[in-house]
Amino acid sequence: MNNTFSAPNFAQNVNQPFVKTLQKRVSDYFAQQGISKHANQTMIVKTVVMLSLYFVPFICTFFTDSVLLYLVLWAVIGLGMAGIGFSVMHDANHGAYASNSRWNSFIGLVLNLLGGNPTNWKIQHNVLHHTFTNVDGYDEDISPPVGALRFSPHSPWKPIHRFQHLYAWFFYSLMTLMWFFTKDFKQAIRYHKMGLLSTQGKTFKSHLTNILVGKVLYATIFIGLPIVFAQVFWLWAVVGFLISQIIAGLFLAIVFQPAHVIPDTSFTSTNDSGDLEADAKVHQLYTTANFSMKSRWFSWFVGGLNFQVEHHLFPNICHVHYRALSKIVKQTAEEFSLPYYSNRTFAAALKAHTKMLRMLGQKDCPDFVHI
């Protein structure tokens, strides 16, 4: 994209019967059940558990002189960090946690305590990724900041990409570290030039200030305090912090990537008029896949993001409802002869993603346009 963001248009009056039928069925479900589409008691309990999984081990690190226990606690912190990212932060910044926008904004601020910035996240994830999923030049999730990775057949090919199915996992583990140190600043500059900061009610100066304050706060709490007050040698505090980041980064990446970068899903670009051929909702069916839909414990930990199809169709609905909605979405898609991609297990999804990385590593990789 150039310095000014120009959003492509989706096709109008295409697949409208499907869209209207699906929306009515989902609305009827909530009306018949007499429940809100936002968080319920289960979600509130999960929020407490995830926050505890993150902060309780961190507090405990200050009261042990055992290096082994100290590092184990940091590993648990990494799991808690991923859990908050999957569930609490994700729903809140989608506006799906609560019906009150102020509550969503307040809860979404927890991202600052994970080392990220809510405004950048909303632009990258809500505005770009969710709207233009797998669209070349618009979805930043398929435009990795590291040139050694290639997530789209429309991206330039390099000889090193032949081995990306082997080394991609290393870069995945660095995701949150890059997020903390460089990504937010680069995004702030890029989104300012694209005119996207104004869509979030931010000026460039105020946005940079918020990023800096958030980074200083995070670094003080999770790097500075452990180095100064830990009962183990200060270097172990640095090692522990890195362990938590590697675990969180890897878990976050391997849950999000198999939802879009697999052989089943489509990768597309705009037509000669600068627009897209598909309807906005149906586009999500072609570019998104579920996995491990029967595993309740897995779904609980990853915030229902194994139901990515439902999430992309209804991002403003809390993830605790996705399992029930999946039956409605699948049935409706089948009635209208539309795809509903899903891998039976998480292992199968990772296998599909690895296969896709290997295919994208070939110079003559096909376009993967199924729409």
N, C-alpha and C positions, 0 to 999 in steps of 0.2 A: 504493500500500500504506500501511497505517497503521503505528503505532509497533511493532507486533508482527507478525512474519512468519508468515503462515499459508499453507502451501503447498497448492495445489489437488491433487487426486488425479487421476491418469490412469485411463482405463477399464481394468478388469481382464478377463482372459479374452477379449480381443479381438485378433484377428490372431496368436494364439499359434502356429499352425502355421508362419506366416512367420518369426516371431522364432526359434523353435527350429531351423528348417531353416537359416536364415542363420547362426546362432551355431555350429551343428554344422559347416557347410561351412567357415567361417572357422577354426575349431579344427582341422579336418582338414587344411586347407592348411598351417598351421604345423607340424603333426605330420608330414605327408608330406614337407615340405621340410626338416625337421629344423633349423628356425631359431627364434630367439627373436622375440617380438613387439616387443621393444625395439630400441634402437639397435644398428646393426651397424658394420662398419669404414667404410662409406661415410658414415654419419652422423657418425662421429668426425672424419673428414677434413673434412666440411662444417663442423663446429663450429670446427675450427682456422681454416678459411678465413674464416668469418664473423667470428670474433673478430679475426682479422688485418685484415680489411677495415674494422673499426671502430677498433682501437687503433693499428695501424701508421701510417695517415695522420695520426692525432691526434699521435703522437710527431713525425712529420715536420713538422708545422706550426711546431714550435719551432726549425727549422733553415733556414727560408727567409725572405728579405726581399722576395720577389716577391709583390705583392698578388694577382695573378692566380692564381699557383700556390697561394697560401695559401687562397684561396676555393674553388679546385677541390678541394683536399684536404678541406675541410669538406663539400663536396658528396658526396665519396666516403664520408666519415664518416656522412652521412645515409643512404646506401645500406646501409652496414654495420649501422647501427642498426636499419633495417627488416629486414635479413636475420637478425639475431640474434633480433628479435621474432618473425619468421615461423617460424623453425626451432628454435633452441636453447632460448630462454626458453619458448616456447610448449609444446614437447614436455615439457620438464622440469616445468613447473608443472601439466601434465596428469597427471604421473606416468607418462608414456609413454617417457621417455628411457632410464631404467634400471629394472631390477627391484628395486633397493634404494631404498627411499623416502628414505633420507638423502642418497643421491647426487642424486636428483631435487631435493630441497630445496636442496642446496648449489648445483647448477647453476642452479636457478631464481633464485637470489639475483642473477644477472647483471642481472635487471630493475632492481635498484637503480642499476646503472651505466648504465641507459637513462633514468633519472629517474622510474621508477615504483615501485610497492610490490607485492610478491608476494601478500600476504594479500588486499588489495583486489581484485587481479586474479583470484585464485581464486574469490572470492565472486561478483564480477560475471560472470566468464566461465564458470567451471565449474559453480557452483551455480545461477545465475539464467539466463544465456544458453543454456547447453547443455541444461538441463533444460526450460526453458519458452520455447523458441525461438519468436519472433514472437507470444508471448502478451501481450496488452495488460495493462499494470500489473505485469508480472513480468520480462520481458526488457528490461533497461536499454539494450541495443543499439538498440532501436527507440524509446527515450525520450531523445532527444538533450538535452544540457544547455542548448542554445541554442534559444530559442523560435521562431527564424526557420526551423527545420527541422522537417519532419513526415515520419516514417518509417512510420507506421501509419494506416490508414483509421479506426481507433478513437480516434486522438488528436484534440484540438480543432483546428479549422481556423481559419487567419488569412488575411486577404487577401494578405499578403506571400508566402504559400506558393506563389502562382501563379508566382513567379519563382525558386523554389528550385532548379530544374534548371539555372539559370544561375549562382547564387552558392554552391551547396552545396560546390563544390570549394574555394572559399576557406576555408570553415570546416573542411573536411577537412584542409587543410594546417596548421591550428592545433591539431590533435588532441593531439600530444605536448606542445606548450607548455602547453595547458590542463591536461593530465594532470599535468605537473610543478608548475605554480603553484597550481591550485585543486582539481582533480578528486579527488585522493587524500584531501584534508582533508574535503571534502564527503561523500565516500563513507564515511570513517571514522565521522563523526557519524551518518550515515544507517544504516549497518550496525549500529552500536552500539544505536540506538533499535529496530532491527528484531530484535535478538537474534541476529544472524548472526555476530558476531565470536567468540562462544563456540564456534561450530561449527568454527572454525579454531584453537581453544585459545588465544585471545587475550583479554586484558582491554583495556578502552578506553585506560587509561593506558599500558600497555606498547605498544599498537598505535600510539598517537600518538607515543610516543618513537621507535619504529622508523622511522616515516615521517619525522620531523624529522631523525634521524641520517642516513637515506638521502638526503634532500634536500640537507642540508649537504655531505655527501660528494660528491654529484654536482655541486653548484654549485661547490664548491672545485676539483674536478678539471677540469671542462669549461667553466667560466666564469672562475673566479678565476685559475687558473694561466695560461691563455692571455692574459688581460688584463695580467698582471704580466710574463710572460716571453716573449711573442711578439716577434719581430724587426720586425714591422710595427706601425703605429700602433694603439693599444689599441682604437680604435673598430672596426677591421677584425675584431678577435676577436669582438666582439659580433655584427657582421654575419655572420661565418662561422658562429657558433653558431646564429643564426636560420636561415641557409640549410640547415644540417643538419636542423634541426627541421621546417622546411617540407617538405623532401624526404621525410623519414621519415614524417611525419604523413600526407602525401598518399598515399604508397605503401601504408601500412598500411590506410588507409581505403578506397582504391579496390580493394583485394583482398578485404577482408571484406564490404563492402556489397553487391556483386553476387551474393553467395552467399545472401542472404536477402531483400533488398529489391528484388524484381523482380516483374513481373506474374504469373509462373508460380506463385510460392510463396503459401502461405496465411498469413493474419493472423487470429488468432482471439482469443477471450476466454472466460472461464469461463461455465458455464451458471448457471441459477438456483440450483443447489445449491452453487455455488462450485467446481465440478470441471470437468475437460476431457473431451471426448467420445472422443478418440482414445487409442490405445495409445501408450506413451512412445516406442517405437522407430519405429513407423509415423509418428508425429507429425513426426519428423525428415525423413522422405521428403517430406512435404507442405510443409515450411517451409524446405527447403534445396536448393541447386542447385550443380552443378559447372560448370566452364568450362575451356576450353583444355586438355583432357585429353591431347591428343596431343603437346603441346609439352614436351619433357623439360627443356630449359634453363629455361623459365619455371617449371615445377613445382619444379625444383631450387632456384631463388632464393626462391620464396614458401613453401618448406617443405611442399610438397604440399597447400597450402590451396586449390588449385584443385580438389582432391578433397574438397570440403566434406561431401558426403553420407557418404562413408566416415569422415571425421573425426568427424562428429556421431553416427554409429552406433557407432564404436569409438574414442572419444577417448583411451583408455588404450593404444592401439597406436601405435608410432612411425610418423611420416608416410612414412618410406622404403618402407613396405609398401603404401601406399594404391593405387598403380597396379595392383598385382597383385590386391588385394582388390576393386577397382572392377568387374572382370569378374564376380566372384562375386556382388557386391551387385546389379549390374544384371540379371544373369540371374535371380536369385531374386525380385527385385521384379517382373520381367515375368511370371514363372511364377504369381505370386499377384495379378496385375492391379493392381499398385501403381505409383505414379509413380516415375520416376527422371529428375529434371530436369537438363538440362545445356545450356550454350551452347557452340557449337563453338569459338569463339575468345574471347580476353580482350576484344577489341574488341566482339564481339557481346554479351558480358556487361555491359560498360560502357554500351552502347547500351540494353540492357534496363533497367539501373538508372536511366539518365537518363529513359527513358520512364516508369518507375515514379514517379520524383520529380515529373515533370510531371503524372501522373495524380493523385498524392497532393496536388498543389497545387490541385486543383479541389475546390470545396465539395461537389459531388455525387459524389465518388469512391466507387466500389462497395466492398463489404466485403472482397472477395478471400478468402472462406472456401471452400476447395475440399474440405475434409475431409468 
